[in-house]
Amino acid sequence: MGEAISNRRALLTAGGALGVLAALSAPADLLPKAEVAGIGQAGPLTDLIRAYRAGVSAFEADPCTRSLDNELIAQRSRETWERPFHELKAAAPPARTREEAMDAILLAQEELADEGGSGIVMPLLDAALAYLDGQGGS
């Protein structure tokens, strides 16, 4: 069956059918309640960033993700971090506040450091720049 997909980066670069399945949303009971608690209170961009971070934490904490079963790992990815990742990658909402711009920049920085640059870095920076561009005329 081939080598197991052992981490989130390998799964992101695997492509193919896994990317098509990413549109499925995560069941709320799989995400850590403490990390999900703030979602819905900040803004659309911050909500997506928090959902992504909570999903990554849940994925990394799940012992099933250390298995050699690629289908199980793909399922856990779909259930945790993939939905917000693909929403950020496809169309990160523009930052509306300085805090949202900072959230976007910090996550982009983390993604560059941890993953060498996943597909959400440029959309995150674009979202932050949308806010910063609007501040120039204030």
Wavefront OBJ file of the C-alpha trace (Angstrom):
o trace
v 0.000 0.000 0.000
v 3.009 2.309 0.198
v 4.491 4.398 2.954
v 2.205 5.819 5.608
v 1.478 9.512 5.646
v 3.014 10.320 9.004
v 2.412 14.015 9.507
v 0.329 16.997 8.449
v 2.994 18.291 6.019
v 3.207 14.965 4.210
v -0.560 14.862 4.009
v -0.706 18.409 2.596
v 1.779 17.559 -0.121
v 0.206 14.185 -0.937
v -2.488 15.944 -2.982
v -4.817 13.921 -5.184
v -8.075 12.637 -3.768
v -7.204 13.839 -0.270
v -7.550 17.455 -1.381
v -10.995 16.795 -2.831
v -12.152 15.337 0.475
v -11.013 18.394 2.416
v -14.297 20.230 1.985
v -15.935 18.092 4.666
v -16.459 19.944 7.916
v -15.087 18.841 11.266
v -17.388 17.450 13.924
v -17.206 19.864 16.854
v -16.733 17.079 19.396
v -13.299 16.247 17.963
v -11.877 19.705 18.620
v -10.624 20.686 22.083
v -13.445 22.590 23.788
v -11.116 25.185 25.347
v -9.670 26.088 21.946
v -13.053 26.257 20.229
v -14.615 28.408 22.950
v -13.447 31.729 21.472
v -14.601 30.962 17.931
v -17.412 33.231 16.776
v -16.483 36.165 18.999
v -13.630 37.892 17.160
v -14.052 38.140 13.399
v -14.256 35.821 10.397
v -10.497 35.650 9.811
v -9.636 35.124 13.476
v -12.387 32.494 13.718
v -10.858 30.530 10.827
v -7.371 30.859 12.299
v -8.592 29.638 15.704
v -10.472 26.741 14.106
v -7.351 25.790 12.132
v -5.118 25.954 15.201
v -7.614 23.957 17.277
v -7.842 21.365 14.521
v -4.068 21.044 14.234
v -3.806 20.634 18.022
v -6.512 17.967 18.006
v -4.828 16.168 15.090
v -1.405 16.220 16.724
v -2.815 15.048 20.085
v -4.708 12.121 18.540
v -2.754 8.852 18.919
v -4.499 7.526 15.794
v -2.486 9.955 13.663
v 0.660 8.002 14.493
v -0.782 4.905 12.874
v 0.376 3.463 9.589
v -3.177 3.554 8.254
v -3.297 6.310 5.635
v -7.091 6.171 5.446
v -7.419 6.708 9.200
v -4.937 9.590 9.106
v -6.813 11.169 6.188
v -10.104 10.776 8.078
v -8.666 12.428 11.201
v -7.308 15.266 9.056
v -10.745 15.848 7.540
v -12.279 15.784 11.010
v -9.836 18.263 12.540
v -7.809 20.808 10.564
v -8.556 20.424 6.833
v -11.783 22.458 6.567
v -10.362 25.684 8.022
v -7.068 25.138 6.162
v -8.821 24.934 2.810
v -11.096 27.869 3.635
v -8.042 29.980 4.480
v -6.242 28.802 1.362
v -9.179 29.404 -0.992
v -10.391 32.740 0.308
v -9.087 34.042 3.613
v -11.430 36.854 4.611
v -9.715 40.238 4.850
v -8.601 41.300 8.305
v -10.953 43.912 9.741
v -8.915 44.855 12.799
v -5.295 45.175 13.802
v -5.710 42.030 15.923
v -6.950 40.026 12.950
v -4.057 41.301 10.833
v -1.630 40.257 13.574
v -3.297 36.822 13.884
v -2.860 36.305 10.143
v 0.778 37.408 10.145
v 1.629 35.265 13.172
v 0.038 32.154 11.652
v 1.831 32.792 8.348
v 5.106 33.076 10.278
v 4.380 29.812 12.149
v 3.505 28.015 8.915
v 6.748 29.162 7.317
v 8.766 28.035 10.339
v 6.963 24.712 10.869
v 6.053 23.638 7.375
v 8.411 25.568 5.134
v 5.415 27.407 3.705
v 2.044 25.715 3.355
v -0.593 26.901 0.917
v -2.130 29.320 3.409
v 0.834 31.680 3.831
v 0.051 34.003 0.915
v -3.727 34.184 1.579
v -2.974 35.023 5.226
v -0.563 37.778 4.232
v -3.069 39.101 1.686
v -5.727 39.184 4.421
v -3.426 41.159 6.711
v -2.444 43.534 3.912
v -6.114 44.247 3.188
v -6.358 45.764 6.653
v -2.995 47.522 6.544
v -3.731 49.038 3.110
v -6.930 50.526 4.485
v -5.046 52.116 7.389
v -2.774 54.176 5.143
v -5.474 56.737 4.425
v -6.700 57.072 8.025
l 1 2 3 4 5 6 7 8 9 10 11 12 13 14 15 16 17 18 19 20 21 22 23 24 25 26 27 28 29 30 31 32 33 34 35 36 37 38 39 40 41 42 43 44 45 46 47 48 49 50 51 52 53 54 55 56 57 58 59 60 61 62 63 64 65 66 67 68 69 70 71 72 73 74 75 76 77 78 79 80 81 82 83 84 85 86 87 88 89 90 91 92 93 94 95 96 97 98 99 100 101 102 103 104 105 106 107 108 109 110 111 112 113 114 115 116 117 118 119 120 121 122 123 124 125 126 127 128 129 130 131 132 133 134 135 136 137 138
